[in-house]
Amino acid sequence: MGGQPLLTTVVGSYPQPGWLIDRVALASSGPPRIRAASLGRIPDAHLEEAQDDATLVAMRDMEQAGVDIISDGEIRRESYSNRFATALEGVDLERPGQIPGRSGQPTLVPRVVGPIRRVRPIQVRDVEFLRANTTRRIKVTVPGPFTMAQQAQNDYYPDRESLAMDYAACVNAEVRDLYAAGADVVQLDEPWLRTDPEAARAYGMRAINAALAGIAGPTALHLCFGYAAVVQGKPSQYGFLGELEDTVVQQISFEAAETNLDLAVLQELPSKTIILGVLDLSTMAVETPESIASRLREALRYVPPERLMVAPDCGMKYLPRTVAYQKLRAMTLGAAIVRASLHPPLPACPR
């Protein structure tokens, strides 16, 4: 995977069909941190089959759009984190906890009442299904240990750092199984690193390194300011980014389009592959391939093409499917424009 220029990928999620979940209800509240079965429209007896069908729809959209490294669209999840976090032992699912949300309102979260342990594989079947149904390279996402510790009410551990390290052990076991199941890339989602940069510096990087200790496959880490459909008034710079240079993660994914991030910041990650967010998910307007190409040329002032990948700013689950597809297509066409202009021209990702 290394050395190929301007590979295109996704952050993780893709719009779930309205026949699978209640999209109005999904959009009316923040991303669920606990189980949210009430969003579903399909009876349990038919749920897995329906999720399989919806996953195939998402995969085919990504393939048709020309994305090099696809995901399963996270179709089986109500949010990026709740499916994994609530499948672990040590959480009271009947009596959740609360933490202040980004808006200041209380948010229901997993309540930790005992040792956090992974008692079974959680996303292995997801990867097996994805691997069996595409010849493209595949990415699977897992919530990171720091973010899960931040998104929990800790009623057991002496401190949040101890909680994060046990989450890291669970993630490590899962990631090993995901590679064994056929994943090409595993990405940790860690948006809360920039929410609490002081704690991130104190123990977040140690938790991330522990989560990926001994992992041989390519690893990525995504951080962002939150879903565009949920979070407004985003800052124009990250309070925690360059510190990731000291982690074992090979690829760093972050949003840069909506906030019009100054791409000189890419110099803070001289050894990492950059997965640059080029699709603004706060607007239904579809970017032109030429505008995306212009942004990529700006990034190439600071990062060589073999260390630059292209993605949406964040997960696309809140967008209408038609808009999401059109944005992905514009993204791949924009990357192709720049790839063809390199001297000498470098090959695209083999199909």
C-alpha positions as CSV (number, residue, x, y, z in Angstrom):
1,M,0.0,0.0,0.0
2,G,2.9,2.3,0.7
3,G,4.3,4.4,-2.1
4,Q,1.2,4.6,-4.3
5,P,0.2,8.2,-4.9
6,L,-3.1,9.7,-3.8
7,L,-5.0,6.6,-3.0
8,T,-8.7,7.3,-2.2
9,T,-10.5,5.9,0.8
10,V,-13.4,6.7,3.2
11,V,-13.4,7.5,6.9
12,G,-15.9,4.7,7.7
13,S,-19.6,5.4,7.6
14,Y,-21.9,5.7,4.6
15,P,-25.7,6.6,4.6
16,Q,-27.9,3.8,5.9
17,P,-31.1,3.3,4.0
18,G,-34.3,4.7,5.3
19,W,-35.8,1.2,5.2
20,L,-33.1,0.0,7.6
21,I,-33.1,2.7,10.2
22,D,-35.2,5.8,11.1
23,R,-33.0,8.5,9.6
24,V,-35.1,11.3,10.9
25,A,-34.6,10.0,14.5
26,L,-30.9,9.5,13.9
27,A,-30.5,13.1,12.8
28,S,-32.5,14.5,15.6
29,S,-30.1,13.5,18.3
30,G,-26.3,13.2,18.8
31,P,-24.5,10.0,17.9
32,P,-25.6,7.2,20.3
33,R,-23.1,6.1,22.9
34,I,-25.3,3.3,24.2
35,R,-27.4,0.8,22.3
36,A,-30.1,2.4,20.2
37,A,-32.2,-0.4,18.8
38,S,-35.2,1.9,18.6
39,L,-33.7,3.5,15.5
40,G,-34.1,0.2,13.6
41,R,-37.0,-0.6,11.3
42,I,-36.3,-4.3,10.7
43,P,-37.5,-7.1,13.1
44,D,-34.6,-9.0,14.8
45,A,-35.4,-12.2,12.8
46,H,-34.5,-10.5,9.6
47,L,-32.0,-7.9,10.8
48,E,-28.8,-9.5,9.8
49,E,-30.0,-10.3,6.3
50,A,-31.2,-6.7,5.9
51,Q,-27.9,-5.3,7.2
52,D,-26.1,-7.6,4.7
53,D,-28.1,-6.2,1.8
54,A,-27.6,-2.6,2.9
55,T,-23.9,-3.2,3.3
56,L,-23.7,-4.5,-0.3
57,V,-25.4,-1.3,-1.4
58,A,-22.9,0.9,0.4
59,M,-19.9,-1.2,-1.0
60,R,-21.2,-1.0,-4.5
61,D,-21.6,2.8,-4.3
62,M,-18.0,3.1,-3.1
63,E,-16.7,0.8,-5.9
64,Q,-18.7,2.6,-8.6
65,A,-17.5,5.9,-7.3
66,G,-13.9,4.7,-7.8
67,V,-12.8,4.6,-4.2
68,D,-9.5,2.5,-3.9
69,I,-9.9,1.4,-0.2
70,I,-13.5,0.9,0.8
71,S,-15.3,0.1,4.1
72,D,-18.6,-1.6,4.8
73,G,-20.2,1.8,5.5
74,E,-20.6,0.9,9.2
75,I,-24.1,-0.1,8.2
76,R,-24.6,-2.3,11.2
77,R,-23.9,0.5,13.7
78,E,-26.0,3.3,15.1
79,S,-22.7,5.2,15.6
80,Y,-19.0,4.7,15.1
81,S,-18.5,3.6,18.7
82,N,-21.5,2.2,20.4
83,R,-21.6,-1.2,18.9
84,F,-18.1,-2.1,20.0
85,A,-18.2,-0.3,23.4
86,T,-21.4,-1.9,24.5
87,A,-20.2,-5.4,23.5
88,L,-17.5,-5.5,26.2
89,E,-17.8,-7.1,29.6
90,G,-17.8,-4.7,32.6
91,V,-20.6,-2.3,31.3
92,D,-24.0,-2.1,32.8
93,L,-26.3,-1.9,29.8
94,E,-29.5,-1.6,31.8
95,R,-28.5,1.5,33.8
96,P,-26.3,3.7,31.6
97,G,-24.3,6.7,32.8
98,Q,-24.2,10.3,31.8
99,I,-21.5,12.8,30.7
100,P,-21.8,16.3,29.4
101,G,-22.1,16.2,25.6
102,R,-20.5,18.7,23.2
103,S,-23.5,21.0,23.5
104,G,-23.3,20.8,27.3
105,Q,-26.5,18.7,27.5
106,P,-26.2,15.3,29.4
107,T,-25.4,12.4,27.1
108,L,-26.2,8.8,27.9
109,V,-23.0,6.7,27.8
110,P,-21.8,3.2,28.9
111,R,-21.5,2.9,32.7
112,V,-18.4,1.0,33.7
113,V,-19.1,-1.2,36.7
114,G,-16.3,-3.8,36.4
115,P,-13.2,-4.8,34.6
116,I,-13.5,-4.0,30.9
117,R,-12.9,-7.3,29.0
118,R,-13.5,-8.5,25.4
119,V,-15.2,-11.8,25.7
120,R,-15.7,-12.5,22.0
121,P,-14.9,-11.1,18.5
122,I,-17.2,-8.2,17.7
123,Q,-16.6,-7.1,14.1
124,V,-15.0,-10.2,12.6
125,R,-18.1,-11.3,10.7
126,D,-18.3,-7.7,9.3
127,V,-14.8,-8.0,7.8
128,E,-15.5,-11.6,6.5
129,F,-18.6,-10.4,4.7
130,L,-16.8,-7.4,3.3
131,R,-13.8,-9.5,2.2
132,A,-16.0,-12.1,0.5
133,N,-17.9,-9.5,-1.5
134,T,-15.2,-7.2,-3.0
135,T,-11.8,-7.4,-4.7
136,R,-10.9,-3.9,-3.5
137,R,-8.7,-3.2,-0.5
138,I,-10.8,-2.9,2.7
139,K,-10.7,-0.8,5.8
140,V,-12.5,-1.5,9.1
141,T,-12.8,1.0,11.9
142,V,-12.8,0.5,15.6
143,P,-13.3,3.1,18.3
144,G,-10.1,4.0,20.0
145,P,-9.3,3.4,23.6
146,F,-8.9,7.0,24.6
147,T,-12.2,8.0,23.1
148,M,-14.1,5.1,24.6
149,A,-12.7,6.0,28.0
150,Q,-13.8,9.6,27.6
151,Q,-17.3,8.5,26.5
152,A,-17.9,6.4,29.6
153,Q,-19.1,7.0,33.1
154,N,-16.3,5.4,35.2
155,D,-17.8,3.8,38.3
156,Y,-15.1,1.2,38.8
157,Y,-11.5,2.2,37.9
158,P,-9.3,4.4,40.1
159,D,-8.8,6.8,37.2
160,R,-9.7,7.2,33.5
161,E,-6.1,6.3,32.4
162,S,-6.5,2.8,33.9
163,L,-9.9,2.5,32.1
164,A,-8.3,3.5,28.8
165,M,-5.5,0.9,29.1
166,D,-8.0,-1.9,29.6
167,Y,-9.9,-0.6,26.6
168,A,-6.6,-0.7,24.7
169,A,-6.2,-4.4,25.5
170,C,-9.7,-5.1,24.1
171,V,-8.9,-3.1,20.9
172,N,-5.6,-4.9,20.5
173,A,-7.3,-8.3,20.6
174,E,-10.0,-7.2,18.2
175,V,-7.6,-5.7,15.7
176,R,-5.6,-8.9,15.6
177,D,-8.7,-10.9,14.7
178,L,-9.8,-8.3,12.1
179,Y,-6.5,-8.7,10.2
180,A,-6.9,-12.5,10.4
181,A,-10.4,-12.1,8.9
182,G,-9.0,-10.3,5.9
183,A,-8.8,-6.5,6.7
184,D,-6.2,-4.6,4.7
185,V,-6.3,-1.5,7.0
186,V,-7.6,-1.1,10.5
187,Q,-8.4,2.5,11.7
188,L,-8.9,3.7,15.2
189,D,-11.4,6.5,15.6
190,E,-10.1,8.9,18.2
191,P,-12.1,12.2,17.8
192,W,-11.8,12.9,21.6
193,L,-8.1,13.4,21.4
194,R,-8.6,17.0,20.4
195,T,-11.5,17.4,22.9
196,D,-9.2,16.9,25.9
197,P,-5.6,17.4,24.6
198,E,-4.2,17.6,28.1
199,A,-5.4,14.1,28.9
200,A,-4.4,12.9,25.4
201,R,-0.9,14.0,26.1
202,A,-0.9,12.4,29.6
203,Y,-1.9,8.9,28.5
204,G,-3.8,9.0,25.2
205,M,-0.8,8.2,23.1
206,R,0.3,5.4,25.4
207,A,-3.2,3.9,25.1
208,I,-3.1,4.1,21.3
209,N,0.3,2.4,21.2
210,A,-0.9,-0.3,23.5
211,A,-4.0,-0.9,21.3
212,L,-1.7,-1.4,18.3
213,A,1.2,-3.2,20.0
214,G,2.5,-6.1,17.9
215,I,0.1,-5.3,15.0
216,A,1.8,-6.0,11.7
217,G,-0.8,-4.6,9.2
218,P,-1.2,-1.0,8.2
219,T,-3.0,1.1,10.8
220,A,-4.7,4.4,10.6
221,L,-6.1,6.9,13.2
222,H,-8.9,9.3,12.6
223,L,-9.6,12.5,14.6
224,C,-12.0,15.3,13.8
225,F,-14.2,18.0,15.3
226,G,-17.4,15.9,15.1
227,Y,-20.0,15.2,12.6
228,A,-20.9,18.3,10.5
229,A,-24.6,17.5,11.0
230,V,-24.2,17.7,14.8
231,V,-21.4,20.1,15.6
232,Q,-21.3,23.7,14.5
233,G,-18.8,26.4,15.0
234,K,-15.7,24.2,14.6
235,P,-12.3,25.6,15.3
236,S,-9.9,26.2,12.5
237,Q,-7.0,24.3,14.0
238,Y,-6.2,21.2,16.0
239,G,-5.1,21.5,19.6
240,F,-3.7,18.0,19.3
241,L,-2.2,16.7,16.1
242,G,1.6,16.8,15.8
243,E,1.8,14.7,19.0
244,L,0.6,11.7,16.9
245,E,4.0,11.7,15.2
246,D,5.2,9.8,18.3
247,T,2.7,7.0,18.0
248,V,3.0,3.7,16.1
249,V,0.1,4.5,13.8
250,Q,1.2,4.8,10.2
251,Q,-1.7,6.8,8.7
252,I,-3.3,9.9,10.2
253,S,-6.8,10.9,9.0
254,F,-8.4,14.2,9.8
255,E,-10.9,16.7,8.5
256,A,-9.6,19.7,6.7
257,A,-12.2,20.8,4.2
258,E,-15.0,22.3,6.3
259,T,-12.6,24.2,8.5
260,N,-10.3,25.2,5.6
261,L,-7.4,24.0,7.6
262,D,-4.0,25.6,6.9
263,L,-2.2,22.6,5.3
264,A,1.2,23.8,6.5
265,V,0.2,21.8,9.6
266,L,1.0,18.6,7.6
267,Q,4.7,19.3,8.3
268,E,4.1,18.3,11.9
269,L,3.7,14.7,10.8
270,P,6.9,14.1,8.8
271,S,6.9,10.3,8.9
272,K,3.1,9.6,8.6
273,T,0.9,9.0,5.7
274,I,-1.7,11.8,5.6
275,I,-5.3,10.9,4.9
276,L,-6.6,14.3,4.0
277,G,-10.2,15.2,4.4
278,V,-11.3,17.1,1.2
279,L,-15.1,16.8,1.3
280,D,-17.0,19.3,3.3
281,L,-19.9,17.3,4.9
282,S,-21.6,20.4,6.3
283,T,-23.1,21.3,2.9
284,M,-25.2,19.4,0.3
285,A,-23.2,21.2,-2.4
286,V,-21.0,18.7,-4.3
287,E,-17.4,19.7,-4.8
288,T,-16.0,19.9,-8.3
289,P,-13.1,17.5,-9.2
290,E,-11.1,20.6,-10.0
291,S,-11.6,22.2,-6.5
292,I,-10.5,18.9,-4.9
293,A,-7.5,18.8,-7.3
294,S,-6.6,22.3,-6.2
295,R,-6.7,21.3,-2.5
296,L,-4.5,18.3,-3.2
297,R,-1.9,20.4,-5.0
298,E,-1.8,22.6,-1.9
299,A,-1.2,19.6,0.3
300,L,1.6,18.4,-2.1
301,R,3.6,21.5,-1.1
302,Y,4.1,19.8,2.3
303,V,3.7,16.1,1.7
304,P,5.0,13.9,-1.1
305,P,2.4,12.1,-3.2
306,E,3.3,8.7,-1.9
307,R,2.5,9.9,1.6
308,L,-0.8,11.5,0.7
309,M,-4.2,9.8,0.7
310,V,-7.6,11.3,0.0
311,A,-10.9,11.0,2.0
312,P,-14.0,12.8,3.1
313,D,-13.7,14.9,6.2
314,C,-15.5,12.5,8.4
315,G,-18.1,9.7,8.2
316,M,-20.8,10.3,5.7
317,K,-23.8,8.7,7.5
318,Y,-25.8,11.9,7.9
319,L,-25.8,12.8,4.2
320,P,-28.5,11.8,1.7
321,R,-27.1,8.8,-0.2
322,T,-27.2,10.6,-3.6
323,V,-25.1,13.5,-2.2
324,A,-22.7,11.1,-0.5
325,Y,-22.1,9.2,-3.8
326,Q,-21.7,12.4,-5.9
327,K,-19.2,13.7,-3.4
328,L,-17.2,10.5,-3.4
329,R,-17.2,10.5,-7.2
330,A,-15.9,14.1,-7.3
331,M,-13.2,13.1,-4.8
332,T,-11.9,10.2,-6.9
333,L,-12.0,12.3,-10.1
334,G,-10.1,15.1,-8.4
335,A,-7.4,12.7,-7.2
336,A,-7.2,11.3,-10.7
337,I,-6.5,14.7,-12.1
338,V,-3.6,15.3,-9.8
339,R,-2.3,11.8,-10.2
340,A,-2.2,12.2,-13.9
341,S,-0.2,15.4,-13.6
342,L,2.6,14.0,-11.6
343,H,6.0,13.8,-13.3
344,P,6.6,11.1,-14.2
345,P,2.9,10.0,-14.0
346,L,2.5,7.4,-11.3
347,P,0.2,4.4,-11.5
348,A,-3.2,4.3,-9.9
349,C,-4.1,1.7,-7.3
350,P,-4.5,-1.7,-9.0
351,R,-8.1,-3.1,-8.9
